[in-house]
């Protein structure tokens, strides 16, 4: 088959399932002939996934009651920043760095018992296999895993911190702020890092080339 040019519009249409069967087959064939085209397609797919994560994360963390609608603006600003970054990726202006350290980030935003258990199992498995860094980023209801008075795995987390210094536990500052505004006192397990928002942290790690796993 002859090598022909495939533009970004066609790649996006393929991702969105908008191509006719014959056009889809042609684009897929061109991707097999052009490795750089397949790489571009994979980056576009990753960007679209991150766009969904950004929207879902901010939607869960934002208080939308009428009396507090002004609080939407910080979250909207964060979303705009994420969208700007993703646009840069789509235009080829920014690309994730090479992940040469087996760095893996696990994102937890649920406090369902099965999700909390899965998060702990995933961290332990990654720590045993990886030589690089591992992070758990918790926001929304997932913050319960890192709250000393609520977490069913507080002792296990302390053990992981002691046994695997390459694991870091990070609590979303937005999630903590929302809880405090509701009158809750948030006691994090000692050793937990309270820093930037989950979205900011996730985007920064993505730029650095970290692998991402969402529970």
Secondary structure, 3 states (H helix, E strand, C coil): CCCCCCCHHHHHHHHCCCCCHHHHHHHHHHHHHCHHHHHHHHHHHHHHHHHHHHHHHHHHHCCCCHHHHHHHHHHHHHHHHHHHHHHHHHCCCCCCCCCCCCCEEEEECCCCHHHHHHHHHHHHHHHHHCCCCEEEEECHHHHHHHECCCCCCHHHHHHHHHHCCCEEEEECHHHHHHHHHCCCCCCECCCCEECCCHHHHHHHHHHHCCEEEEC
